[in-house]
Amino acid sequence: MNRTKLVKLPERLDMMKTPLWSIFLVAGCTILTSFGQLFFKLGMNRFVPSFVGVLTNFQLFGGLAFYGFGALGLIVAFKYGEMSVLYPIVSLSFIWVAGLSFFFLDEHVKTFEVVGLFMILFGVSMIGKGSRGKKIVLRG
Protein backbone atom coordinates (compact mmCIF):
# COMPACT_ATOMS: atom_id res chain seq x y z
CA MET A 1 0.00 0.00 0.00
CA ASN A 2 1.42 3.35 -1.05
CA ARG A 3 0.49 6.28 1.19
CA THR A 4 1.23 9.86 0.28
CA LYS A 5 2.32 12.06 3.14
CA LEU A 6 0.52 15.41 3.17
CA VAL A 7 2.42 18.55 4.01
CA LYS A 8 0.58 20.83 6.38
CA LEU A 9 0.39 24.45 5.25
CA PRO A 10 0.84 27.32 7.73
CA GLU A 11 -2.34 28.15 9.60
CA ARG A 12 -1.87 31.87 9.01
CA LEU A 13 -1.16 33.16 5.52
CA ASP A 14 0.67 36.19 6.92
CA MET A 15 3.45 33.92 8.17
CA MET A 16 4.78 33.49 4.66
CA LYS A 17 7.55 35.67 3.30
CA THR A 18 6.83 37.98 0.41
CA PRO A 19 9.05 37.10 -2.55
CA LEU A 20 11.07 39.92 -4.05
CA TRP A 21 9.63 39.31 -7.52
CA SER A 22 6.16 39.92 -6.09
CA ILE A 23 7.25 43.31 -4.74
CA PHE A 24 8.72 44.28 -8.12
CA LEU A 25 5.59 43.04 -9.89
CA VAL A 26 3.38 45.30 -7.77
CA ALA A 27 5.70 48.26 -8.43
CA GLY A 28 5.50 47.51 -12.17
CA CYS A 29 1.72 47.30 -11.97
CA THR A 30 1.60 50.76 -10.41
CA ILE A 31 3.43 52.05 -13.49
CA LEU A 32 0.92 50.32 -15.77
CA THR A 33 -2.09 51.72 -13.93
CA SER A 34 -0.51 55.18 -13.87
CA PHE A 35 -0.20 55.08 -17.66
CA GLY A 36 -3.82 53.93 -17.67
CA GLN A 37 -4.80 57.07 -15.78
CA LEU A 38 -2.82 59.21 -18.22
CA PHE A 39 -4.59 57.62 -21.18
CA PHE A 40 -7.97 58.10 -19.48
CA LYS A 41 -7.20 61.80 -19.12
CA LEU A 42 -6.02 62.11 -22.72
CA GLY A 43 -9.06 60.21 -23.94
CA MET A 44 -11.46 62.38 -21.97
CA ASN A 45 -9.85 65.51 -23.41
CA ARG A 46 -11.18 64.44 -26.81
CA PHE A 47 -14.30 62.63 -25.61
CA VAL A 48 -17.41 62.85 -27.81
CA PRO A 49 -20.57 61.67 -26.03
CA SER A 50 -21.82 59.33 -28.73
CA PHE A 51 -21.61 55.62 -29.44
CA VAL A 52 -19.20 56.11 -32.34
CA GLY A 53 -17.23 58.68 -30.32
CA VAL A 54 -16.65 56.15 -27.57
CA LEU A 55 -15.75 53.33 -29.96
CA THR A 56 -13.18 55.47 -31.78
CA ASN A 57 -11.56 56.85 -28.63
CA PHE A 58 -8.48 54.65 -28.66
CA GLN A 59 -6.93 56.48 -25.72
CA LEU A 60 -9.78 55.36 -23.47
CA PHE A 61 -9.32 51.79 -24.66
CA GLY A 62 -5.58 52.13 -24.09
CA GLY A 63 -6.28 53.23 -20.52
CA LEU A 64 -8.54 50.22 -20.00
CA ALA A 65 -5.83 47.92 -21.39
CA PHE A 66 -3.17 49.36 -19.07
CA TYR A 67 -5.53 49.02 -16.11
CA GLY A 68 -6.45 45.46 -17.10
CA PHE A 69 -2.85 44.29 -17.36
CA GLY A 70 -2.05 46.06 -14.09
CA ALA A 71 -4.95 44.32 -12.35
CA LEU A 72 -3.86 40.90 -13.64
CA GLY A 73 -0.34 41.51 -12.34
CA LEU A 74 -1.66 42.57 -8.94
CA ILE A 75 -3.76 39.42 -8.70
CA VAL A 76 -0.70 37.25 -9.31
CA ALA A 77 1.46 39.23 -6.88
CA PHE A 78 -1.17 39.14 -4.12
CA LYS A 79 -1.47 35.37 -4.47
CA TYR A 80 2.17 34.84 -3.47
CA GLY A 81 2.86 37.74 -1.13
CA GLU A 82 1.69 39.35 2.05
CA MET A 83 -1.03 41.93 1.59
CA SER A 84 0.40 44.10 4.37
CA VAL A 85 3.67 44.37 2.44
CA LEU A 86 2.40 44.57 -1.12
CA TYR A 87 -0.64 46.83 -0.94
CA PRO A 88 1.16 49.93 0.41
CA ILE A 89 3.41 49.76 -2.67
CA VAL A 90 0.34 50.68 -4.72
CA SER A 91 0.73 54.20 -3.32
CA LEU A 92 3.73 54.60 -5.64
CA SER A 93 1.17 55.33 -8.34
CA PHE A 94 0.81 58.82 -6.82
CA ILE A 95 4.46 59.43 -7.66
CA TRP A 96 4.21 58.07 -11.21
CA VAL A 97 1.01 60.04 -11.95
CA ALA A 98 2.61 63.26 -10.73
CA GLY A 99 5.60 62.67 -13.03
CA LEU A 100 3.46 61.71 -16.01
CA SER A 101 1.23 64.75 -15.46
CA PHE A 102 4.26 67.00 -15.33
CA PHE A 103 5.89 65.64 -18.49
CA PHE A 104 2.87 64.84 -20.69
CA LEU A 105 0.14 67.22 -19.51
CA ASP A 106 2.26 70.24 -18.56
CA GLU A 107 0.79 70.24 -15.06
CA HIS A 108 2.76 71.94 -12.33
CA VAL A 109 3.80 70.16 -9.16
CA LYS A 110 3.85 72.38 -6.10
CA THR A 111 6.47 72.26 -3.35
CA PHE A 112 4.14 70.69 -0.79
CA GLU A 113 3.14 68.05 -3.32
CA VAL A 114 6.80 67.16 -3.86
CA VAL A 115 7.28 66.89 -0.09
CA GLY A 116 4.22 64.61 0.05
CA LEU A 117 5.59 62.44 -2.75
CA PHE A 118 8.87 62.03 -0.89
CA MET A 119 6.93 61.09 2.25
CA ILE A 120 5.09 58.40 0.26
CA LEU A 121 8.40 57.09 -1.06
CA PHE A 122 9.87 57.07 2.45
CA GLY A 123 6.81 55.28 3.84
CA VAL A 124 6.90 52.58 1.18
CA SER A 125 10.60 52.01 1.79
CA MET A 126 9.98 51.68 5.54
CA ILE A 127 7.23 49.13 4.95
CA GLY A 128 9.56 47.19 2.65
CA LYS A 129 12.35 47.27 5.23
CA GLY A 130 9.96 46.30 7.99
CA SER A 131 8.71 43.32 6.03
CA ARG A 132 12.16 41.73 6.30
CA GLY A 133 12.27 41.98 10.10
CA LYS A 134 10.43 40.27 12.92
CA LYS A 135 6.66 40.14 12.77
CA ILE A 136 4.42 41.41 15.53
CA VAL A 137 1.20 39.45 15.69
CA LEU A 138 -1.72 41.49 16.97
CA ARG A 139 -4.70 39.59 18.27
CA GLY A 140 -7.83 41.17 19.51
C-alpha positions as CSV (number, residue, x, y, z in Angstrom):
1,M,0.0,0.0,0.0
2,N,1.4,3.4,-1.0
3,R,0.5,6.3,1.2
4,T,1.2,9.9,0.3
5,K,2.3,12.1,3.1
6,L,0.5,15.4,3.2
7,V,2.4,18.6,4.0
8,K,0.6,20.8,6.4
9,L,0.4,24.5,5.2
10,P,0.8,27.3,7.7
11,E,-2.3,28.2,9.6
12,R,-1.9,31.9,9.0
13,L,-1.2,33.2,5.5
14,D,0.7,36.2,6.9
15,M,3.4,33.9,8.2
16,M,4.8,33.5,4.7
17,K,7.6,35.7,3.3
18,T,6.8,38.0,0.4
19,P,9.0,37.1,-2.5
20,L,11.1,39.9,-4.1
21,W,9.6,39.3,-7.5
22,S,6.2,39.9,-6.1
23,I,7.2,43.3,-4.7
24,F,8.7,44.3,-8.1
25,L,5.6,43.0,-9.9
26,V,3.4,45.3,-7.8
27,A,5.7,48.3,-8.4
28,G,5.5,47.5,-12.2
29,C,1.7,47.3,-12.0
30,T,1.6,50.8,-10.4
31,I,3.4,52.0,-13.5
32,L,0.9,50.3,-15.8
33,T,-2.1,51.7,-13.9
34,S,-0.5,55.2,-13.9
35,F,-0.2,55.1,-17.7
36,G,-3.8,53.9,-17.7
37,Q,-4.8,57.1,-15.8
38,L,-2.8,59.2,-18.2
39,F,-4.6,57.6,-21.2
40,F,-8.0,58.1,-19.5
41,K,-7.2,61.8,-19.1
42,L,-6.0,62.1,-22.7
43,G,-9.1,60.2,-23.9
44,M,-11.5,62.4,-22.0
45,N,-9.8,65.5,-23.4
46,R,-11.2,64.4,-26.8
47,F,-14.3,62.6,-25.6
48,V,-17.4,62.9,-27.8
49,P,-20.6,61.7,-26.0
50,S,-21.8,59.3,-28.7
51,F,-21.6,55.6,-29.4
52,V,-19.2,56.1,-32.3
53,G,-17.2,58.7,-30.3
54,V,-16.7,56.1,-27.6
55,L,-15.7,53.3,-30.0
56,T,-13.2,55.5,-31.8
57,N,-11.6,56.8,-28.6
58,F,-8.5,54.6,-28.7
59,Q,-6.9,56.5,-25.7
60,L,-9.8,55.4,-23.5
61,F,-9.3,51.8,-24.7
62,G,-5.6,52.1,-24.1
63,G,-6.3,53.2,-20.5
64,L,-8.5,50.2,-20.0
65,A,-5.8,47.9,-21.4
66,F,-3.2,49.4,-19.1
67,Y,-5.5,49.0,-16.1
68,G,-6.5,45.5,-17.1
69,F,-2.8,44.3,-17.4
70,G,-2.1,46.1,-14.1
71,A,-4.9,44.3,-12.4
72,L,-3.9,40.9,-13.6
73,G,-0.3,41.5,-12.3
74,L,-1.7,42.6,-8.9
75,I,-3.8,39.4,-8.7
76,V,-0.7,37.3,-9.3
77,A,1.5,39.2,-6.9
78,F,-1.2,39.1,-4.1
79,K,-1.5,35.4,-4.5
80,Y,2.2,34.8,-3.5
81,G,2.9,37.7,-1.1
82,E,1.7,39.4,2.1
83,M,-1.0,41.9,1.6
84,S,0.4,44.1,4.4
85,V,3.7,44.4,2.4
86,L,2.4,44.6,-1.1
87,Y,-0.6,46.8,-0.9
88,P,1.2,49.9,0.4
89,I,3.4,49.8,-2.7
90,V,0.3,50.7,-4.7
91,S,0.7,54.2,-3.3
92,L,3.7,54.6,-5.6
93,S,1.2,55.3,-8.3
94,F,0.8,58.8,-6.8
95,I,4.5,59.4,-7.7
96,W,4.2,58.1,-11.2
97,V,1.0,60.0,-11.9
98,A,2.6,63.3,-10.7
99,G,5.6,62.7,-13.0
100,L,3.5,61.7,-16.0
101,S,1.2,64.7,-15.5
102,F,4.3,67.0,-15.3
103,F,5.9,65.6,-18.5
104,F,2.9,64.8,-20.7
105,L,0.1,67.2,-19.5
106,D,2.3,70.2,-18.6
107,E,0.8,70.2,-15.1
108,H,2.8,71.9,-12.3
109,V,3.8,70.2,-9.2
110,K,3.8,72.4,-6.1
111,T,6.5,72.3,-3.4
112,F,4.1,70.7,-0.8
113,E,3.1,68.0,-3.3
114,V,6.8,67.2,-3.9
115,V,7.3,66.9,-0.1
116,G,4.2,64.6,0.1
117,L,5.6,62.4,-2.7
118,F,8.9,62.0,-0.9
119,M,6.9,61.1,2.2
120,I,5.1,58.4,0.3
121,L,8.4,57.1,-1.1
122,F,9.9,57.1,2.4
123,G,6.8,55.3,3.8
124,V,6.9,52.6,1.2
125,S,10.6,52.0,1.8
126,M,10.0,51.7,5.5
127,I,7.2,49.1,4.9
128,G,9.6,47.2,2.7
129,K,12.3,47.3,5.2
130,G,10.0,46.3,8.0
131,S,8.7,43.3,6.0
132,R,12.2,41.7,6.3
133,G,12.3,42.0,10.1
134,K,10.4,40.3,12.9
135,K,6.7,40.1,12.8
136,I,4.4,41.4,15.5
137,V,1.2,39.4,15.7
138,L,-1.7,41.5,17.0
139,R,-4.7,39.6,18.3
140,G,-7.8,41.2,19.5
